[in-house]
Amino acid sequence: MRASRCLLAFLILALCAAPVSADRAQQVLSHAKQAAGGAAVDAIHTTQANLSLSTGGLTGTASSIEDNLTGHYLDRFELGPVTGANGFDGKTAWSQDASGQVRVDDAEEARQVAANEAYRRTYSFWTGRRPGKVEYTGAMQDGETKFDVLRVTPEGGRPFDLWVDSTSHLVTRAVEKTGTRTSTTYYSDFREVQGVRPAHQMRLNLGDPKYDTVLTITSIAFNNAIDAAQFAMPAPPPPDFGFARGASSVTVPFELINNHMYVDVKLNGRGPYRLLCDTGGANIVTPEFAAELGLKAEGQLEGSGVGEKSEDIGLSKLDKLEIGDAFLDNQVFYVFPLGAFSRVEGIPAYGLIGYEVFKRFVVRIDYDANRLTLLDPASFTYTGNGVRVPFKFNDHIPQVEGEIDGIAGKFDIDTGSRSSIDLMGPFVEKHGLKAKYQPKFEGVTGWGVGGPSRSAITRAGVLKLGEVVIERPVTELTLQTKGAFTDQYVAGNVGAGVLKRFNLVFDYNGQAIYFERNANDALPDVFDRSGMWLNVDEDDRYFEVVDVTAGGPAERAGLKVGDRIRTVDGVTVDKLTLYELRSRFRTATPGTRIKLELERAGKPSRARLVLRDLV
């Protein structure tokens, strides 16, 4: 849970304001310090707090300890079936999930979060223990309340704004731009404790008030002795995974459908069920599937993806997840509606697995033979001829250093993406990539848990991932204004269109990916040649046109959004699969003519589609 990462930040910001550049700034600061407790704040060297926590219909508890001289901290939480922790020992920021698995958080955004936390928790607004830049940005008014706003940028961190009430001189609001959205924290219920006045209630808003997180201090103490060892990254937990019958590895087949990798798994001994396998994906089951398994979902948290919509998600727990003879015990699963995804994929959607599997096992993906191998990390030594590319964790996702046509950036590695590479909106804008590539076409290029994603479509010259070189990949310049593809810390998302050109070995413990070129590398990277996006209609009877690319083959053939395809070259759609038709649209020779019988506004119609390259 990301909420725990800011527990003490809420407290510190409620106690203090930041120094600003100019006389007005110093005046605001002086008043704010006096309102927070004056010299009593300077005397705080350690802080310990217990809190109640509520969000999305779930309630729980949280705790936090910190060293205010060094900025080291440890935050823990329990929320429904989920527990977790975040910490910083001065060098390493880390997080721990419900199963006790620990991860070094070393991607750029995580490093900036740690720098901000250390700055705030050392009261560097006044003490100067950590360097930073602070500015007075002016007066603001919300309703009848007037504020003085301070812009703070810790060295190595990212900017955030503090809103200081012009009457009480207390900090009652903090605003910070994260990778994909704006976080606003509201502070209230100020009470005096040991000479200082911390806010006893903090409300975190990320956009939709429905999903706000509320933290309430139940006890707080300053200057108690704290063992510094508590801030260090915990040791790995006892294994909650393994292999049946004494094996040290297992190999299972997978299906590559729409460039998505599907694996058969058993859940609580039942199955097998076909679930999507995604390098950074959480454990997910649909509500219908959860009911079939007898799982009870708790809470209504916010779930989102590459699309611009959010969905309610619940939390549940499974006793056992099995992939062939490999198993994982006591797994938290998110209960997430994927009904639309079934229509997108053209097959029933039960859920997905990913990060929890990759974090425990060394995983080999053989795109040549469509086989997935899970290996025991304790005995793993790489002996192949692949290129080793180190990665850092961007939350759950492996992220590598790379470049596209000489422009350096950080690239997420995502087997859950059907595309070759999606370039993020901030990266596209910063480097003027629309002007550079001058794409001629745009349209729906993907569909995630948040709905469709739109992109301008082009072809880059060279993509480099570490020392791995990929020439002329189909490249999508996202047009999204919300969701995962607006992340300011990421250059691009590399999907299976590129990854399937290699057999891959993922070593999450060693934080490395090994790229071994395979037979697919000799094949050209092509984009859909039909110029439209099809889904299965809600009645599961037709292929429905949900997007038509302006100037593309489908538009020239007279196809329109809402058309329902009944036959393809005389074959009724009940004898076809959507992913097979998509594959034909992508791989059939340019100039191929395809006859379509349609239903349009309840009336029959026909069209002749002539495939051609758009990039």
C-alpha positions as CSV (number, residue, x, y, z in Angstrom):
1,M,0.0,0.0,0.0
2,R,1.5,3.3,-1.1
3,A,-0.5,5.1,1.7
4,S,2.0,3.9,4.4
5,R,4.9,5.6,2.6
6,C,3.7,9.0,3.7
7,L,2.5,8.3,7.2
8,L,5.1,10.4,8.9
9,A,5.2,12.8,6.1
10,F,1.6,13.7,7.0
11,L,2.7,14.2,10.6
12,I,5.7,16.3,9.8
13,L,4.0,18.5,7.4
14,A,1.3,19.1,9.9
15,L,3.9,20.2,12.4
16,C,5.9,22.6,10.2
17,A,6.2,24.8,7.2
18,A,9.2,25.3,4.9
19,P,11.7,28.1,4.8
20,V,11.2,30.3,1.8
21,S,13.4,32.7,-0.2
22,A,12.6,36.4,0.6
23,D,11.4,38.4,3.5
24,R,7.7,37.4,3.0
25,A,8.7,33.8,3.0
26,Q,10.7,34.1,6.2
27,Q,7.8,35.9,7.9
28,V,5.4,33.1,6.9
29,L,7.9,30.5,8.2
30,S,8.4,32.2,11.5
31,H,4.7,32.4,12.1
32,A,4.2,28.8,11.1
33,K,7.0,27.6,13.4
34,Q,5.5,29.4,16.3
35,A,2.1,27.9,15.5
36,A,3.6,24.5,15.5
37,G,5.4,24.9,18.8
38,G,8.4,27.0,18.2
39,A,11.5,25.8,20.1
40,A,9.7,22.7,21.2
41,V,9.8,21.5,17.6
42,D,13.6,22.0,17.5
43,A,13.9,19.7,20.5
44,I,12.3,16.8,18.8
45,H,14.9,14.1,17.9
46,T,12.7,11.0,17.5
47,T,9.0,10.4,16.9
48,Q,6.8,7.4,17.4
49,A,3.1,7.3,16.4
50,N,0.2,4.9,16.2
51,L,-2.7,5.6,13.9
52,S,-6.0,4.3,12.7
53,L,-6.4,3.9,8.9
54,S,-9.4,3.8,6.7
55,T,-9.9,3.7,2.9
56,G,-12.3,2.2,0.5
57,G,-14.5,0.7,3.2
58,L,-11.6,-1.0,4.9
59,T,-10.2,-0.1,8.3
60,G,-6.9,-0.9,9.9
61,T,-4.0,0.4,11.9
62,A,-0.6,2.0,11.1
63,S,2.5,2.9,13.0
64,S,5.5,5.0,12.3
65,I,8.9,5.6,13.9
66,E,11.6,8.1,12.7
67,D,14.9,9.6,13.6
68,N,14.5,13.3,13.2
69,L,18.2,13.9,13.2
70,T,19.0,11.5,10.3
71,G,15.7,11.2,8.4
72,H,15.6,7.4,8.8
73,Y,12.1,6.0,9.1
74,L,9.9,2.9,9.3
75,D,6.2,2.9,8.5
76,R,3.9,-0.2,8.9
77,F,0.2,-0.8,8.2
78,E,-2.5,-3.4,8.5
79,L,-5.5,-3.0,6.3
80,G,-8.1,-5.8,5.9
81,P,-6.1,-8.8,4.6
82,V,-3.1,-6.7,3.6
83,T,-0.1,-5.7,5.6
84,G,3.0,-3.9,4.6
85,A,5.9,-1.7,5.5
86,N,8.2,1.0,4.0
87,G,11.5,2.2,5.4
88,F,14.7,4.2,4.7
89,D,18.0,3.7,6.5
90,G,19.8,6.6,5.0
91,K,21.0,4.7,1.9
92,T,18.3,2.3,0.9
93,A,14.6,2.8,0.5
94,W,12.7,-0.4,0.7
95,S,9.2,-1.9,0.9
96,Q,7.7,-5.1,2.3
97,D,4.5,-6.7,1.1
98,A,1.8,-8.8,2.9
99,S,3.9,-12.0,2.4
100,G,7.0,-10.5,3.9
101,Q,8.7,-10.2,0.5
102,V,11.1,-7.2,0.6
103,R,12.0,-5.0,-2.4
104,V,14.7,-2.3,-2.8
105,D,12.8,0.8,-4.2
106,D,15.6,2.3,-6.3
107,A,13.8,3.7,-9.4
108,E,14.0,7.5,-9.8
109,E,10.6,8.2,-8.4
110,A,11.2,6.1,-5.3
111,R,14.6,7.8,-4.7
112,Q,12.9,11.2,-4.9
113,V,10.2,10.0,-2.5
114,A,12.9,8.9,0.0
115,A,14.7,12.2,-0.4
116,N,11.5,14.2,0.3
117,E,10.7,12.1,3.3
118,A,14.2,12.5,4.8
119,Y,14.0,16.2,4.3
120,R,10.6,16.6,6.0
121,R,11.4,14.2,8.8
122,T,14.6,16.0,9.8
123,Y,12.7,19.4,10.0
124,S,15.1,20.7,7.4
125,F,12.7,23.6,6.8
126,W,14.4,25.1,9.8
127,T,17.4,23.0,10.7
128,G,19.1,22.9,7.4
129,R,20.1,19.3,8.1
130,R,19.4,18.4,4.5
131,P,19.8,20.9,1.6
132,G,16.8,22.1,-0.4
133,K,15.3,25.0,-2.3
134,V,12.2,26.8,-0.9
135,E,10.2,29.6,-2.5
136,Y,7.2,31.7,-1.7
137,T,4.8,31.3,-4.6
138,G,2.0,33.7,-3.5
139,A,-1.4,33.8,-1.8
140,M,-4.3,31.5,-2.5
141,Q,-7.9,31.4,-1.4
142,D,-10.2,28.4,-1.0
143,G,-13.7,29.4,0.0
144,E,-13.3,31.9,2.8
145,T,-9.8,30.6,3.9
146,K,-6.7,32.4,2.7
147,F,-3.3,30.7,2.4
148,D,0.3,31.5,1.8
149,V,1.8,28.9,-0.5
150,L,5.4,27.7,-0.2
151,R,7.2,25.6,-3.0
152,V,9.7,23.2,-1.5
153,T,12.3,21.2,-3.5
154,P,14.6,19.0,-1.4
155,E,17.9,18.2,-3.0
156,G,17.5,14.9,-4.8
157,G,13.7,15.1,-4.4
158,R,10.7,16.6,-6.2
159,P,8.8,19.8,-5.6
160,F,5.8,20.0,-3.3
161,D,3.6,22.9,-2.1
162,L,2.7,23.7,1.5
163,W,-0.5,25.7,2.1
164,V,-0.2,27.7,5.3
165,D,-3.4,29.1,6.7
166,S,-2.9,32.9,6.8
167,T,-4.9,33.2,10.1
168,S,-3.9,30.2,12.2
169,H,-0.4,30.0,10.5
170,L,-0.8,26.2,10.5
171,V,0.1,24.0,7.5
172,T,-3.3,22.6,6.6
173,R,-2.6,21.3,3.1
174,A,0.2,19.8,1.1
175,V,0.2,19.2,-2.7
176,E,2.6,17.0,-4.6
177,K,2.8,15.8,-8.2
178,T,3.5,12.1,-8.4
179,G,4.4,10.2,-11.5
180,T,0.8,10.1,-12.9
181,R,-1.4,12.2,-10.7
182,T,-1.5,14.9,-8.0
183,S,-1.6,14.0,-4.3
184,T,-3.2,16.4,-1.9
185,T,-3.1,15.9,1.9
186,Y,-5.4,17.8,4.2
187,Y,-4.5,18.3,7.9
188,S,-6.9,19.0,10.7
189,D,-7.6,18.4,14.4
190,F,-4.5,20.0,15.8
191,R,-3.7,19.1,19.4
192,E,-0.8,20.0,21.7
193,V,1.5,17.1,22.6
194,Q,4.7,17.8,24.5
195,G,4.7,21.4,23.5
196,V,4.0,20.9,19.8
197,R,0.8,20.8,17.8
198,P,0.6,18.0,15.3
199,A,-2.5,17.4,13.2
200,H,-4.3,14.3,14.5
201,Q,-6.2,13.7,11.3
202,M,-4.8,13.6,7.8
203,R,-6.8,12.9,4.6
204,L,-5.0,11.9,1.4
205,N,-6.7,12.6,-1.9
206,L,-5.5,11.3,-5.3
207,G,-8.3,12.7,-7.4
208,D,-11.6,10.9,-6.6
209,P,-12.8,11.6,-3.0
210,K,-14.4,8.1,-3.0
211,Y,-11.0,6.6,-2.6
212,D,-9.5,9.0,0.0
213,T,-7.3,7.6,2.8
214,V,-7.9,8.9,6.3
215,L,-5.3,8.6,9.0
216,T,-6.0,9.5,12.6
217,I,-3.3,9.6,15.3
218,T,-4.3,7.5,18.3
219,S,-1.0,8.0,20.2
220,I,2.2,10.0,19.6
221,A,5.4,10.4,21.6
222,F,8.6,12.3,21.0
223,N,12.3,11.7,22.0
224,N,11.9,8.0,23.0
225,A,15.0,5.9,22.4
226,I,14.9,4.1,19.0
227,D,17.1,1.3,17.9
228,A,18.6,2.3,14.5
229,A,18.6,-1.3,13.3
230,Q,14.8,-1.1,12.9
231,F,15.3,1.1,9.8
232,A,17.3,-1.5,7.9
233,M,15.8,-3.6,5.2
234,P,14.4,-6.8,6.8
235,A,15.8,-10.2,6.0
236,P,13.9,-12.3,3.5
237,P,11.0,-14.2,5.0
238,P,10.9,-18.0,5.2
239,P,10.0,-19.4,1.8
240,D,6.3,-19.5,1.0
241,F,6.9,-21.1,-2.4
242,G,8.5,-24.2,-3.7
243,F,8.2,-27.3,-5.9
244,A,6.3,-30.5,-5.4
245,R,8.0,-33.9,-5.4
246,G,11.5,-32.5,-4.7
247,A,11.9,-30.7,-8.1
248,S,14.1,-27.6,-8.5
249,S,12.3,-26.4,-11.6
250,V,9.1,-26.7,-13.6
251,T,8.3,-26.0,-17.3
252,V,4.8,-25.4,-18.5
253,P,3.4,-24.3,-21.9
254,F,1.8,-21.0,-22.4
255,E,-0.5,-19.5,-25.1
256,L,0.4,-16.3,-26.8
257,I,-2.9,-14.6,-27.5
258,N,-2.9,-11.0,-28.7
259,N,0.8,-10.9,-27.7
260,H,-0.3,-11.7,-24.1
261,M,1.1,-14.7,-22.4
262,Y,-1.5,-17.0,-20.8
263,V,-0.6,-19.8,-18.4
264,D,-2.8,-22.6,-16.8
265,V,-2.8,-22.4,-13.0
266,K,-4.7,-24.0,-10.1
267,L,-6.2,-21.9,-7.3
268,N,-6.9,-23.5,-4.0
269,G,-6.6,-26.9,-5.7
270,R,-9.2,-26.1,-8.4
271,G,-8.6,-25.7,-12.1
272,P,-6.6,-25.4,-14.2
273,Y,-7.7,-21.9,-15.2
274,R,-6.1,-19.8,-17.9
275,L,-4.6,-16.6,-16.4
276,L,-2.6,-13.8,-18.0
277,C,1.0,-13.7,-16.9
278,D,2.4,-10.1,-16.5
279,T,5.9,-9.2,-15.3
280,G,4.7,-6.4,-13.0
281,G,1.0,-7.4,-12.6
282,A,-0.6,-8.0,-9.3
283,N,-2.5,-11.2,-8.5
284,I,-6.0,-10.5,-9.8
285,V,-9.3,-12.5,-10.1
286,T,-12.6,-11.2,-11.4
287,P,-15.6,-10.9,-9.0
288,E,-17.4,-13.7,-10.8
289,F,-14.4,-16.0,-10.6
290,A,-13.8,-15.1,-6.9
291,A,-17.4,-16.1,-6.2
292,E,-16.9,-19.4,-8.0
293,L,-13.8,-20.0,-5.8
294,G,-15.7,-19.0,-2.7
295,L,-13.5,-16.0,-2.0
296,K,-14.8,-13.1,0.0
297,A,-13.7,-9.7,-1.2
298,E,-13.1,-6.8,1.3
299,G,-13.2,-3.1,0.6
300,Q,-13.5,-0.9,-2.5
301,L,-10.1,0.4,-3.3
302,E,-9.1,2.3,-6.5
303,G,-7.8,0.3,-9.5
304,S,-6.5,1.8,-12.7
305,G,-4.2,1.0,-15.6
306,V,-3.3,2.4,-19.0
307,G,-6.8,3.7,-19.7
308,E,-8.3,6.8,-18.1
309,K,-11.0,5.1,-15.9
310,S,-10.8,3.7,-12.4
311,E,-12.6,0.7,-11.1
312,D,-13.4,-0.6,-7.6
313,I,-11.2,-3.4,-6.4
314,G,-11.5,-5.6,-3.3
315,L,-9.0,-7.7,-1.5
316,S,-9.0,-11.4,-0.8
317,K,-6.6,-14.2,0.1
318,L,-6.0,-17.6,-1.4
319,D,-4.4,-20.6,0.4
320,K,-2.5,-21.9,-2.7
321,L,-1.5,-20.9,-6.2
322,E,0.0,-23.7,-8.4
323,I,1.7,-23.5,-11.8
324,G,2.5,-27.0,-12.7
325,D,4.5,-28.5,-9.8
326,A,5.5,-25.0,-8.5
327,F,3.4,-23.4,-5.8
328,L,2.9,-20.2,-3.8
329,D,1.1,-20.2,-0.4
330,N,-1.1,-17.6,1.2
331,Q,-1.4,-15.1,-1.7
332,V,-3.3,-11.9,-1.5
333,F,-5.5,-11.4,-4.6
334,Y,-7.2,-8.3,-5.8
335,V,-10.8,-8.8,-6.9
336,F,-11.1,-6.7,-10.0
337,P,-13.8,-6.5,-12.7
338,L,-12.4,-7.6,-16.1
339,G,-15.6,-8.0,-18.0
340,A,-14.6,-5.6,-20.8
341,F,-11.2,-7.2,-21.0
342,S,-12.9,-10.5,-22.0
343,R,-14.5,-8.7,-25.0
344,V,-11.1,-7.1,-25.8
345,E,-9.2,-10.4,-25.7
346,G,-11.9,-12.5,-27.3
347,I,-11.5,-15.2,-24.5
348,P,-12.9,-15.4,-21.0
349,A,-10.9,-13.3,-18.5
350,Y,-10.4,-15.0,-15.1
351,G,-7.5,-12.8,-13.9
352,L,-3.8,-12.5,-14.0
353,I,-0.6,-13.3,-12.1
354,G,2.9,-11.8,-12.3
355,Y,5.0,-10.0,-9.8
356,E,4.5,-12.4,-7.0
357,V,5.6,-15.3,-9.2
358,F,8.6,-13.4,-10.7
359,K,9.7,-12.1,-7.3
360,R,10.0,-15.7,-5.9
361,F,11.3,-17.8,-8.8
362,V,13.8,-17.2,-11.6
363,V,11.5,-17.2,-14.6
364,R,12.5,-18.2,-18.2
365,I,10.2,-17.2,-21.0
366,D,10.8,-19.2,-24.2
367,Y,8.9,-17.3,-26.9
368,D,10.4,-19.7,-29.5
369,A,8.6,-22.8,-28.0
370,N,5.9,-21.0,-25.9
371,R,7.2,-22.5,-22.7
372,L,7.5,-20.9,-19.2
373,T,10.1,-22.3,-16.8
374,L,10.2,-21.5,-13.1
375,L,13.6,-22.1,-11.4
376,D,14.7,-22.2,-7.8
377,P,16.6,-18.9,-7.2
378,A,18.8,-20.6,-4.5
379,S,20.5,-22.7,-7.1
380,F,20.3,-20.4,-10.1
381,T,23.4,-19.5,-12.1
382,Y,23.0,-18.1,-15.6
383,T,25.0,-20.1,-18.2
384,G,23.5,-19.0,-21.5
385,N,24.8,-16.7,-24.1
386,G,22.3,-13.9,-23.6
387,V,23.0,-10.2,-22.8
388,R,22.6,-9.3,-19.2
389,V,20.6,-6.1,-18.6
390,P,20.3,-4.9,-15.0
391,F,17.1,-3.3,-13.8
392,K,15.6,-1.4,-10.9
393,F,12.1,-1.7,-9.5
394,N,9.6,0.9,-10.6
395,D,7.1,-0.2,-7.9
396,H,6.5,-3.9,-9.1
397,I,7.8,-3.4,-12.6
398,P,11.4,-4.1,-13.8
399,Q,12.8,-0.9,-15.3
400,V,15.9,-0.7,-17.4
401,E,18.1,2.2,-18.7
402,G,17.9,2.6,-22.4
403,E,17.5,5.0,-25.3
404,I,15.4,5.5,-28.4
405,D,17.1,7.0,-31.4
406,G,19.8,8.4,-29.1
407,I,17.4,9.9,-26.5
408,A,18.1,8.4,-23.1
409,G,15.3,7.2,-20.8
410,K,14.0,4.6,-18.4
411,F,11.9,1.8,-19.9
412,D,9.5,-0.5,-18.1
413,I,9.6,-4.2,-19.2
414,D,6.0,-5.4,-19.5
415,T,5.0,-8.8,-20.8
416,G,1.4,-7.7,-20.2
417,S,1.5,-5.2,-23.0
418,R,0.7,-6.3,-26.6
419,S,2.6,-3.4,-28.1
420,S,6.2,-3.1,-29.1
421,I,6.9,0.1,-27.3
422,D,4.6,2.9,-26.0
423,L,6.3,6.2,-25.3
424,M,4.9,8.2,-22.3
425,G,3.2,11.5,-22.8
426,P,5.7,13.6,-20.8
427,F,8.6,12.0,-22.6
428,V,7.0,12.6,-26.0
429,E,6.4,16.2,-25.1
430,K,9.8,16.9,-23.6
431,H,11.7,15.7,-26.6
432,G,9.3,16.9,-29.3
433,L,8.8,13.4,-30.7
434,K,5.6,14.2,-32.6
435,A,7.6,16.7,-34.6
436,K,10.5,14.4,-34.9
437,Y,8.5,11.3,-36.2
438,Q,5.5,13.1,-37.7
439,P,3.1,10.2,-37.4
440,K,0.4,10.0,-40.0
441,F,-2.1,7.9,-38.1
442,E,-3.6,7.6,-34.7
443,G,-6.2,5.4,-33.0
444,V,-6.9,2.9,-30.3
445,T,-3.7,0.9,-29.9
446,G,-4.4,-1.0,-26.6
447,W,-6.9,-1.7,-24.0
448,G,-6.3,-2.1,-20.3
449,V,-8.1,-2.2,-17.0
450,G,-8.9,1.5,-17.3
451,G,-10.3,1.2,-20.8
452,P,-8.9,2.0,-24.3
453,S,-5.6,3.8,-24.9
454,R,-5.0,5.9,-27.9
455,S,-1.7,6.7,-29.6
456,A,-0.1,8.2,-32.7
457,I,1.6,5.4,-34.6
458,T,5.1,5.6,-36.0
459,R,8.4,3.7,-36.3
460,A,11.5,4.5,-34.5
461,G,15.0,3.8,-35.8
462,V,16.8,2.1,-32.9
463,L,15.6,1.1,-29.4
464,K,18.4,0.2,-26.9
465,L,17.7,-1.6,-23.7
466,G,21.0,-1.7,-21.9
467,E,23.3,-3.2,-24.5
468,V,20.5,-4.9,-26.4
469,V,19.6,-3.3,-29.7
470,I,16.2,-3.5,-31.5
471,E,16.0,-1.9,-34.9
472,R,12.9,-0.2,-36.3
473,P,10.3,-1.1,-33.7
474,V,6.7,0.0,-34.2
475,T,6.4,2.9,-31.8
476,E,3.3,4.3,-30.2
477,L,3.3,7.9,-29.0
478,T,0.6,7.9,-26.3
479,L,-2.3,10.4,-26.5
480,Q,-3.5,9.6,-23.0
481,T,-4.0,12.4,-20.5
482,K,-4.6,10.1,-17.5
483,G,-3.4,6.7,-16.3
484,A,-0.1,4.8,-16.4
485,F,1.1,6.2,-19.7
486,T,1.3,9.7,-18.3
487,D,4.1,8.8,-15.9
488,Q,6.7,11.6,-15.9
489,Y,9.5,9.3,-14.6
490,V,9.2,6.7,-17.4
491,A,10.3,7.1,-21.1
492,G,8.4,4.1,-22.4
493,N,6.8,0.8,-21.8
494,V,8.3,-2.1,-23.7
495,G,5.8,-4.9,-24.6
496,A,5.7,-8.3,-26.1
497,G,6.0,-7.0,-29.6
498,V,9.7,-6.4,-28.8
499,L,10.1,-9.0,-26.0
500,K,9.0,-12.0,-28.1
501,R,12.0,-11.4,-30.3
502,F,14.0,-12.9,-27.4
503,N,13.9,-15.8,-25.0
504,L,14.1,-14.0,-21.6
505,V,15.4,-15.0,-18.2
506,F,14.1,-12.8,-15.3
507,D,16.1,-12.9,-12.1
508,Y,14.3,-10.5,-9.8
509,N,16.5,-11.3,-6.8
510,G,19.6,-10.4,-8.9
511,Q,17.7,-7.6,-10.6
512,A,18.7,-8.6,-14.0
513,I,17.1,-9.8,-17.3
514,Y,19.0,-11.9,-19.8
515,F,18.0,-11.4,-23.5
516,E,18.7,-14.3,-25.9
517,R,17.7,-13.6,-29.5
518,N,15.4,-16.2,-31.0
519,A,13.9,-17.0,-34.4
520,N,11.3,-14.2,-34.1
521,D,14.1,-11.6,-34.3
522,A,14.3,-12.2,-38.1
523,L,10.6,-11.3,-38.5
524,P,9.6,-7.7,-39.3
525,D,7.8,-5.7,-36.6
526,V,4.4,-4.9,-38.2
527,F,1.4,-2.9,-37.0
528,D,-2.2,-3.8,-37.6
529,R,-3.0,-3.4,-41.4
530,S,-6.8,-3.0,-41.1
531,G,-6.9,0.5,-39.5
532,M,-9.6,-0.5,-36.9
533,W,-10.0,-1.9,-33.4
534,L,-12.4,-4.8,-32.9
535,N,-13.9,-6.2,-29.7
536,V,-16.4,-9.0,-29.2
537,D,-19.8,-7.4,-28.8
538,E,-21.7,-7.6,-25.5
539,D,-24.0,-10.4,-26.8
540,D,-20.9,-12.5,-27.8
541,R,-22.3,-12.8,-31.3
542,Y,-20.3,-10.4,-33.4
543,F,-17.0,-8.6,-33.7
544,E,-17.8,-4.9,-33.1
545,V,-15.9,-2.0,-34.6
546,V,-15.1,0.3,-31.7
547,D,-12.5,2.5,-33.4
548,V,-11.6,3.4,-37.0
549,T,-8.3,5.1,-37.9
550,A,-8.8,8.2,-40.0
551,G,-7.4,7.7,-43.4
552,G,-6.8,4.0,-42.8
553,P,-8.0,0.9,-44.8
554,A,-11.2,0.4,-42.7
555,E,-12.3,4.0,-43.2
556,R,-11.7,3.7,-46.9
557,A,-13.7,0.6,-47.0
558,G,-16.6,2.5,-45.4
559,L,-16.5,0.9,-42.0
560,K,-17.9,2.9,-39.1
561,V,-17.8,2.7,-35.3
562,G,-20.7,0.5,-34.1
563,D,-20.6,-1.8,-37.2
564,R,-20.9,-5.5,-36.2
565,I,-19.1,-7.9,-38.4
566,R,-21.0,-11.1,-39.0
567,T,-18.8,-13.0,-41.5
568,V,-15.2,-12.7,-42.8
569,D,-14.7,-14.0,-46.3
570,G,-17.9,-16.0,-45.9
571,V,-16.9,-17.6,-42.5
572,T,-19.3,-16.7,-39.7
573,V,-17.6,-15.2,-36.6
574,D,-18.7,-18.0,-34.4
575,K,-16.1,-20.2,-36.2
576,L,-13.4,-17.6,-35.8
577,T,-11.5,-16.2,-32.8
578,L,-10.9,-12.5,-32.4
579,Y,-7.2,-12.9,-31.8
580,E,-6.9,-15.0,-35.0
581,L,-8.6,-12.3,-37.0
582,R,-6.3,-9.7,-35.4
583,S,-3.3,-11.8,-36.3
584,R,-4.5,-12.0,-39.9
585,F,-5.0,-8.2,-40.1
586,R,-1.4,-7.8,-38.9
587,T,0.4,-10.5,-40.8
588,A,-1.5,-10.9,-44.1
589,T,0.4,-9.4,-47.1
590,P,-0.4,-5.7,-47.9
591,G,-3.0,-5.6,-50.7
592,T,-4.9,-8.6,-49.3
593,R,-8.7,-8.1,-49.9
594,I,-11.1,-9.3,-47.2
595,K,-14.9,-9.4,-47.6
596,L,-16.9,-8.5,-44.6
597,E,-20.7,-8.9,-44.0
598,L,-21.9,-6.4,-41.4
599,E,-24.9,-5.4,-39.4
600,R,-25.2,-1.6,-39.2
601,A,-28.0,0.0,-37.2
602,G,-29.9,-3.3,-37.4
603,K,-29.6,-3.6,-41.2
604,P,-27.2,-5.8,-43.3
605,S,-24.3,-4.2,-45.1
606,R,-21.1,-5.3,-46.8
607,A,-17.5,-4.0,-47.0
608,R,-14.3,-4.9,-48.8
609,L,-11.2,-4.3,-46.7
610,V,-7.9,-3.9,-48.5
611,L,-5.0,-4.3,-46.0
612,R,-2.0,-1.9,-46.1
613,D,0.9,-0.8,-44.0
614,L,0.2,2.3,-41.8
615,V,3.8,2.6,-40.7
